[in-house]
Amino acid sequence: MILQHLLLATEISYFANMIHAVQNKSPTFVLQALGSYLLLYGIIVFLLDHYVIEKDGSLREAFLLGAALFIISDFTMYTLFEKSRPYLPLFIYDVLLVGGGCAAATTYLVKNYYKSIEQYNILLFITYVASAYFTVLYK
């Protein structure tokens, strides 16, 4: 999730511009987005753990699972809102890098560095909360 927040920080202004183009006003979604992201990340963590890590899946399977989860929401938005069509490169970036890439990277890190991750769990959680805060703060 830390990786996703860092990547989201690079694209949040593009999403804010798209939201403004679609609804003709600036986004005011801080609490709604936080709740949605917590639910989405909880589902991603569960599915990644269950279908890839526990079953010793490959990085390719992790990438495909992450990309599939993101493609559902991104391309639903893309097809529903005509004014979001100019933002196709943003959707592709989100699906491939933020969804698939982060799922594959997370799988790699958990499979190869689990003991280190477990040892620094509190520090990683604080980093996660800080990255989520700064992502929302600097939208």
PyMOL CGO cylinders between C-alpha atoms (Angstrom):
from pymol import cmd
from pymol.cgo import CYLINDER

trace = [
    CYLINDER, 0.00, 0.00, 0.00, 2.90, 2.34, 0.62, 0.3, 1, 1, 1, 1, 1, 1,
    CYLINDER, 2.90, 2.34, 0.62, 3.99, 1.82, -2.98, 0.3, 1, 1, 1, 1, 1, 1,
    CYLINDER, 3.99, 1.82, -2.98, 0.48, 2.58, -4.19, 0.3, 1, 1, 1, 1, 1, 1,
    CYLINDER, 0.48, 2.58, -4.19, 0.24, 5.77, -2.16, 0.3, 1, 1, 1, 1, 1, 1,
    CYLINDER, 0.24, 5.77, -2.16, 3.55, 6.99, -3.51, 0.3, 1, 1, 1, 1, 1, 1,
    CYLINDER, 3.55, 6.99, -3.51, 2.36, 6.33, -7.06, 0.3, 1, 1, 1, 1, 1, 1,
    CYLINDER, 2.36, 6.33, -7.06, -1.06, 7.84, -6.32, 0.3, 1, 1, 1, 1, 1, 1,
    CYLINDER, -1.06, 7.84, -6.32, 0.70, 10.98, -5.14, 0.3, 1, 1, 1, 1, 1, 1,
    CYLINDER, 0.70, 10.98, -5.14, 2.14, 11.33, -8.64, 0.3, 1, 1, 1, 1, 1, 1,
    CYLINDER, 2.14, 11.33, -8.64, -1.27, 11.05, -10.31, 0.3, 1, 1, 1, 1, 1, 1,
    CYLINDER, -1.27, 11.05, -10.31, -3.67, 12.63, -7.79, 0.3, 1, 1, 1, 1, 1, 1,
    CYLINDER, -3.67, 12.63, -7.79, -3.66, 16.03, -9.51, 0.3, 1, 1, 1, 1, 1, 1,
    CYLINDER, -3.66, 16.03, -9.51, -4.52, 14.36, -12.84, 0.3, 1, 1, 1, 1, 1, 1,
    CYLINDER, -4.52, 14.36, -12.84, -7.45, 12.56, -11.21, 0.3, 1, 1, 1, 1, 1, 1,
    CYLINDER, -7.45, 12.56, -11.21, -8.54, 15.83, -9.57, 0.3, 1, 1, 1, 1, 1, 1,
    CYLINDER, -8.54, 15.83, -9.57, -8.47, 17.50, -13.00, 0.3, 1, 1, 1, 1, 1, 1,
    CYLINDER, -8.47, 17.50, -13.00, -10.51, 14.67, -14.47, 0.3, 1, 1, 1, 1, 1, 1,
    CYLINDER, -10.51, 14.67, -14.47, -13.07, 14.87, -11.67, 0.3, 1, 1, 1, 1, 1, 1,
    CYLINDER, -13.07, 14.87, -11.67, -13.33, 18.62, -12.24, 0.3, 1, 1, 1, 1, 1, 1,
    CYLINDER, -13.33, 18.62, -12.24, -13.85, 18.04, -15.98, 0.3, 1, 1, 1, 1, 1, 1,
    CYLINDER, -13.85, 18.04, -15.98, -16.58, 15.45, -15.33, 0.3, 1, 1, 1, 1, 1, 1,
    CYLINDER, -16.58, 15.45, -15.33, -18.57, 17.23, -12.62, 0.3, 1, 1, 1, 1, 1, 1,
    CYLINDER, -18.57, 17.23, -12.62, -17.57, 20.88, -13.25, 0.3, 1, 1, 1, 1, 1, 1,
    CYLINDER, -17.57, 20.88, -13.25, -16.34, 21.42, -9.71, 0.3, 1, 1, 1, 1, 1, 1,
    CYLINDER, -16.34, 21.42, -9.71, -13.28, 20.58, -7.69, 0.3, 1, 1, 1, 1, 1, 1,
    CYLINDER, -13.28, 20.58, -7.69, -13.30, 17.28, -5.84, 0.3, 1, 1, 1, 1, 1, 1,
    CYLINDER, -13.30, 17.28, -5.84, -14.39, 17.37, -2.22, 0.3, 1, 1, 1, 1, 1, 1,
    CYLINDER, -14.39, 17.37, -2.22, -13.93, 13.71, -1.53, 0.3, 1, 1, 1, 1, 1, 1,
    CYLINDER, -13.93, 13.71, -1.53, -11.40, 13.44, 1.26, 0.3, 1, 1, 1, 1, 1, 1,
    CYLINDER, -11.40, 13.44, 1.26, -13.50, 11.38, 3.70, 0.3, 1, 1, 1, 1, 1, 1,
    CYLINDER, -13.50, 11.38, 3.70, -15.32, 9.45, 0.99, 0.3, 1, 1, 1, 1, 1, 1,
    CYLINDER, -15.32, 9.45, 0.99, -12.04, 8.67, -0.79, 0.3, 1, 1, 1, 1, 1, 1,
    CYLINDER, -12.04, 8.67, -0.79, -10.39, 7.60, 2.45, 0.3, 1, 1, 1, 1, 1, 1,
    CYLINDER, -10.39, 7.60, 2.45, -13.23, 5.21, 3.24, 0.3, 1, 1, 1, 1, 1, 1,
    CYLINDER, -13.23, 5.21, 3.24, -13.29, 3.87, -0.30, 0.3, 1, 1, 1, 1, 1, 1,
    CYLINDER, -13.29, 3.87, -0.30, -9.54, 3.38, -0.41, 0.3, 1, 1, 1, 1, 1, 1,
    CYLINDER, -9.54, 3.38, -0.41, -9.52, 1.59, 2.95, 0.3, 1, 1, 1, 1, 1, 1,
    CYLINDER, -9.52, 1.59, 2.95, -12.20, -0.79, 1.68, 0.3, 1, 1, 1, 1, 1, 1,
    CYLINDER, -12.20, -0.79, 1.68, -10.47, -1.23, -1.68, 0.3, 1, 1, 1, 1, 1, 1,
    CYLINDER, -10.47, -1.23, -1.68, -7.05, -1.84, -0.11, 0.3, 1, 1, 1, 1, 1, 1,
    CYLINDER, -7.05, -1.84, -0.11, -8.55, -4.28, 2.38, 0.3, 1, 1, 1, 1, 1, 1,
    CYLINDER, -8.55, -4.28, 2.38, -10.02, -6.25, -0.51, 0.3, 1, 1, 1, 1, 1, 1,
    CYLINDER, -10.02, -6.25, -0.51, -6.75, -6.09, -2.47, 0.3, 1, 1, 1, 1, 1, 1,
    CYLINDER, -6.75, -6.09, -2.47, -4.73, -7.29, 0.53, 0.3, 1, 1, 1, 1, 1, 1,
    CYLINDER, -4.73, -7.29, 0.53, -7.16, -10.15, 1.18, 0.3, 1, 1, 1, 1, 1, 1,
    CYLINDER, -7.16, -10.15, 1.18, -7.29, -11.28, -2.45, 0.3, 1, 1, 1, 1, 1, 1,
    CYLINDER, -7.29, -11.28, -2.45, -3.54, -10.94, -2.96, 0.3, 1, 1, 1, 1, 1, 1,
    CYLINDER, -3.54, -10.94, -2.96, -2.85, -12.91, 0.21, 0.3, 1, 1, 1, 1, 1, 1,
    CYLINDER, -2.85, -12.91, 0.21, -5.43, -15.60, -0.51, 0.3, 1, 1, 1, 1, 1, 1,
    CYLINDER, -5.43, -15.60, -0.51, -4.97, -16.13, -4.23, 0.3, 1, 1, 1, 1, 1, 1,
    CYLINDER, -4.97, -16.13, -4.23, -1.27, -15.39, -4.72, 0.3, 1, 1, 1, 1, 1, 1,
    CYLINDER, -1.27, -15.39, -4.72, 0.80, -15.55, -1.53, 0.3, 1, 1, 1, 1, 1, 1,
    CYLINDER, 0.80, -15.55, -1.53, -0.91, -18.50, 0.23, 0.3, 1, 1, 1, 1, 1, 1,
    CYLINDER, -0.91, -18.50, 0.23, -1.11, -20.50, -3.01, 0.3, 1, 1, 1, 1, 1, 1,
    CYLINDER, -1.11, -20.50, -3.01, 2.49, -19.56, -3.94, 0.3, 1, 1, 1, 1, 1, 1,
    CYLINDER, 2.49, -19.56, -3.94, 1.39, -17.81, -7.11, 0.3, 1, 1, 1, 1, 1, 1,
    CYLINDER, 1.39, -17.81, -7.11, 3.77, -16.16, -9.53, 0.3, 1, 1, 1, 1, 1, 1,
    CYLINDER, 3.77, -16.16, -9.53, 4.53, -12.47, -9.92, 0.3, 1, 1, 1, 1, 1, 1,
    CYLINDER, 4.53, -12.47, -9.92, 2.61, -12.61, -13.20, 0.3, 1, 1, 1, 1, 1, 1,
    CYLINDER, 2.61, -12.61, -13.20, -0.49, -13.84, -11.36, 0.3, 1, 1, 1, 1, 1, 1,
    CYLINDER, -0.49, -13.84, -11.36, -0.08, -11.06, -8.80, 0.3, 1, 1, 1, 1, 1, 1,
    CYLINDER, -0.08, -11.06, -8.80, 0.26, -8.49, -11.59, 0.3, 1, 1, 1, 1, 1, 1,
    CYLINDER, 0.26, -8.49, -11.59, -2.84, -9.79, -13.37, 0.3, 1, 1, 1, 1, 1, 1,
    CYLINDER, -2.84, -9.79, -13.37, -4.89, -9.82, -10.15, 0.3, 1, 1, 1, 1, 1, 1,
    CYLINDER, -4.89, -9.82, -10.15, -3.89, -6.26, -9.27, 0.3, 1, 1, 1, 1, 1, 1,
    CYLINDER, -3.89, -6.26, -9.27, -4.51, -5.01, -12.80, 0.3, 1, 1, 1, 1, 1, 1,
    CYLINDER, -4.51, -5.01, -12.80, -7.89, -6.78, -12.94, 0.3, 1, 1, 1, 1, 1, 1,
    CYLINDER, -7.89, -6.78, -12.94, -9.02, -5.13, -9.70, 0.3, 1, 1, 1, 1, 1, 1,
    CYLINDER, -9.02, -5.13, -9.70, -8.05, -1.68, -10.94, 0.3, 1, 1, 1, 1, 1, 1,
    CYLINDER, -8.05, -1.68, -10.94, -9.40, -2.15, -14.46, 0.3, 1, 1, 1, 1, 1, 1,
    CYLINDER, -9.40, -2.15, -14.46, -12.88, -2.76, -13.08, 0.3, 1, 1, 1, 1, 1, 1,
    CYLINDER, -12.88, -2.76, -13.08, -13.12, 0.63, -11.38, 0.3, 1, 1, 1, 1, 1, 1,
    CYLINDER, -13.12, 0.63, -11.38, -11.04, 2.65, -13.83, 0.3, 1, 1, 1, 1, 1, 1,
    CYLINDER, -11.04, 2.65, -13.83, -12.71, 1.53, -17.01, 0.3, 1, 1, 1, 1, 1, 1,
    CYLINDER, -12.71, 1.53, -17.01, -16.16, 1.68, -15.45, 0.3, 1, 1, 1, 1, 1, 1,
    CYLINDER, -16.16, 1.68, -15.45, -15.47, 5.36, -14.81, 0.3, 1, 1, 1, 1, 1, 1,
    CYLINDER, -15.47, 5.36, -14.81, -13.99, 5.72, -18.30, 0.3, 1, 1, 1, 1, 1, 1,
    CYLINDER, -13.99, 5.72, -18.30, -17.09, 4.30, -19.98, 0.3, 1, 1, 1, 1, 1, 1,
    CYLINDER, -17.09, 4.30, -19.98, -19.65, 6.07, -17.78, 0.3, 1, 1, 1, 1, 1, 1,
    CYLINDER, -19.65, 6.07, -17.78, -18.29, 9.61, -18.04, 0.3, 1, 1, 1, 1, 1, 1,
    CYLINDER, -18.29, 9.61, -18.04, -17.66, 10.95, -21.51, 0.3, 1, 1, 1, 1, 1, 1,
    CYLINDER, -17.66, 10.95, -21.51, -15.54, 13.83, -20.20, 0.3, 1, 1, 1, 1, 1, 1,
    CYLINDER, -15.54, 13.83, -20.20, -13.12, 11.30, -18.71, 0.3, 1, 1, 1, 1, 1, 1,
    CYLINDER, -13.12, 11.30, -18.71, -12.15, 10.00, -22.17, 0.3, 1, 1, 1, 1, 1, 1,
    CYLINDER, -12.15, 10.00, -22.17, -9.15, 12.36, -22.63, 0.3, 1, 1, 1, 1, 1, 1,
    CYLINDER, -9.15, 12.36, -22.63, -7.68, 10.78, -19.49, 0.3, 1, 1, 1, 1, 1, 1,
    CYLINDER, -7.68, 10.78, -19.49, -7.20, 7.31, -21.01, 0.3, 1, 1, 1, 1, 1, 1,
    CYLINDER, -7.20, 7.31, -21.01, -3.40, 7.41, -20.45, 0.3, 1, 1, 1, 1, 1, 1,
    CYLINDER, -3.40, 7.41, -20.45, -4.06, 8.06, -16.76, 0.3, 1, 1, 1, 1, 1, 1,
    CYLINDER, -4.06, 8.06, -16.76, -6.35, 5.03, -16.57, 0.3, 1, 1, 1, 1, 1, 1,
    CYLINDER, -6.35, 5.03, -16.57, -3.76, 2.84, -18.29, 0.3, 1, 1, 1, 1, 1, 1,
    CYLINDER, -3.76, 2.84, -18.29, -1.04, 4.09, -15.91, 0.3, 1, 1, 1, 1, 1, 1,
    CYLINDER, -1.04, 4.09, -15.91, -3.30, 3.40, -12.94, 0.3, 1, 1, 1, 1, 1, 1,
    CYLINDER, -3.30, 3.40, -12.94, -4.19, -0.12, -14.07, 0.3, 1, 1, 1, 1, 1, 1,
    CYLINDER, -4.19, -0.12, -14.07, -0.72, -1.23, -15.14, 0.3, 1, 1, 1, 1, 1, 1,
    CYLINDER, -0.72, -1.23, -15.14, 1.57, 0.52, -12.66, 0.3, 1, 1, 1, 1, 1, 1,
    CYLINDER, 1.57, 0.52, -12.66, -0.51, 1.25, -9.57, 0.3, 1, 1, 1, 1, 1, 1,
    CYLINDER, -0.51, 1.25, -9.57, -2.69, -1.87, -9.77, 0.3, 1, 1, 1, 1, 1, 1,
    CYLINDER, -2.69, -1.87, -9.77, -0.62, -4.57, -11.42, 0.3, 1, 1, 1, 1, 1, 1,
    CYLINDER, -0.62, -4.57, -11.42, 2.86, -3.26, -10.71, 0.3, 1, 1, 1, 1, 1, 1,
    CYLINDER, 2.86, -3.26, -10.71, 2.26, -2.67, -7.02, 0.3, 1, 1, 1, 1, 1, 1,
    CYLINDER, 2.26, -2.67, -7.02, 0.60, -6.08, -6.59, 0.3, 1, 1, 1, 1, 1, 1,
    CYLINDER, 0.60, -6.08, -6.59, 3.60, -7.77, -8.20, 0.3, 1, 1, 1, 1, 1, 1,
    CYLINDER, 3.60, -7.77, -8.20, 6.08, -5.69, -6.17, 0.3, 1, 1, 1, 1, 1, 1,
    CYLINDER, 6.08, -5.69, -6.17, 4.21, -6.41, -2.95, 0.3, 1, 1, 1, 1, 1, 1,
    CYLINDER, 4.21, -6.41, -2.95, 4.16, -10.13, -3.71, 0.3, 1, 1, 1, 1, 1, 1,
    CYLINDER, 4.16, -10.13, -3.71, 7.89, -10.08, -4.42, 0.3, 1, 1, 1, 1, 1, 1,
    CYLINDER, 7.89, -10.08, -4.42, 8.66, -8.20, -1.20, 0.3, 1, 1, 1, 1, 1, 1,
    CYLINDER, 8.66, -8.20, -1.20, 6.45, -10.43, 0.96, 0.3, 1, 1, 1, 1, 1, 1,
    CYLINDER, 6.45, -10.43, 0.96, 7.84, -13.64, -0.54, 0.3, 1, 1, 1, 1, 1, 1,
    CYLINDER, 7.84, -13.64, -0.54, 11.49, -12.58, -0.29, 0.3, 1, 1, 1, 1, 1, 1,
    CYLINDER, 11.49, -12.58, -0.29, 11.64, -10.21, 2.68, 0.3, 1, 1, 1, 1, 1, 1,
    CYLINDER, 11.64, -10.21, 2.68, 8.83, -11.30, 5.00, 0.3, 1, 1, 1, 1, 1, 1,
    CYLINDER, 8.83, -11.30, 5.00, 11.02, -11.51, 8.12, 0.3, 1, 1, 1, 1, 1, 1,
    CYLINDER, 11.02, -11.51, 8.12, 12.31, -7.95, 7.61, 0.3, 1, 1, 1, 1, 1, 1,
    CYLINDER, 12.31, -7.95, 7.61, 8.81, -6.67, 6.89, 0.3, 1, 1, 1, 1, 1, 1,
    CYLINDER, 8.81, -6.67, 6.89, 7.48, -8.37, 10.01, 0.3, 1, 1, 1, 1, 1, 1,
    CYLINDER, 7.48, -8.37, 10.01, 10.33, -6.95, 12.10, 0.3, 1, 1, 1, 1, 1, 1,
    CYLINDER, 10.33, -6.95, 12.10, 9.61, -3.35, 10.98, 0.3, 1, 1, 1, 1, 1, 1,
    CYLINDER, 9.61, -3.35, 10.98, 5.83, -3.67, 10.87, 0.3, 1, 1, 1, 1, 1, 1,
    CYLINDER, 5.83, -3.67, 10.87, 5.17, -0.65, 13.11, 0.3, 1, 1, 1, 1, 1, 1,
    CYLINDER, 5.17, -0.65, 13.11, 7.56, 1.59, 11.15, 0.3, 1, 1, 1, 1, 1, 1,
    CYLINDER, 7.56, 1.59, 11.15, 5.98, 0.46, 7.87, 0.3, 1, 1, 1, 1, 1, 1,
    CYLINDER, 5.98, 0.46, 7.87, 2.50, 1.18, 9.23, 0.3, 1, 1, 1, 1, 1, 1,
    CYLINDER, 2.50, 1.18, 9.23, 3.55, 4.69, 10.27, 0.3, 1, 1, 1, 1, 1, 1,
    CYLINDER, 3.55, 4.69, 10.27, 5.05, 5.20, 6.80, 0.3, 1, 1, 1, 1, 1, 1,
    CYLINDER, 5.05, 5.20, 6.80, 1.80, 3.98, 5.26, 0.3, 1, 1, 1, 1, 1, 1,
    CYLINDER, 1.80, 3.98, 5.26, -0.32, 6.39, 7.31, 0.3, 1, 1, 1, 1, 1, 1,
    CYLINDER, -0.32, 6.39, 7.31, 2.05, 9.27, 6.49, 0.3, 1, 1, 1, 1, 1, 1,
    CYLINDER, 2.05, 9.27, 6.49, 1.99, 8.46, 2.77, 0.3, 1, 1, 1, 1, 1, 1,
    CYLINDER, 1.99, 8.46, 2.77, -1.82, 8.27, 2.81, 0.3, 1, 1, 1, 1, 1, 1,
    CYLINDER, -1.82, 8.27, 2.81, -2.01, 11.60, 4.64, 0.3, 1, 1, 1, 1, 1, 1,
    CYLINDER, -2.01, 11.60, 4.64, 0.36, 13.36, 2.25, 0.3, 1, 1, 1, 1, 1, 1,
    CYLINDER, 0.36, 13.36, 2.25, -1.40, 11.87, -0.77, 0.3, 1, 1, 1, 1, 1, 1,
    CYLINDER, -1.40, 11.87, -0.77, -4.70, 13.39, 0.37, 0.3, 1, 1, 1, 1, 1, 1,
    CYLINDER, -4.70, 13.39, 0.37, -3.08, 16.60, 1.62, 0.3, 1, 1, 1, 1, 1, 1,
    CYLINDER, -3.08, 16.60, 1.62, -1.28, 17.36, -1.64, 0.3, 1, 1, 1, 1, 1, 1,
    CYLINDER, -1.28, 17.36, -1.64, -4.07, 16.42, -4.04, 0.3, 1, 1, 1, 1, 1, 1,
]
cmd.load_cgo(trace, "trace")
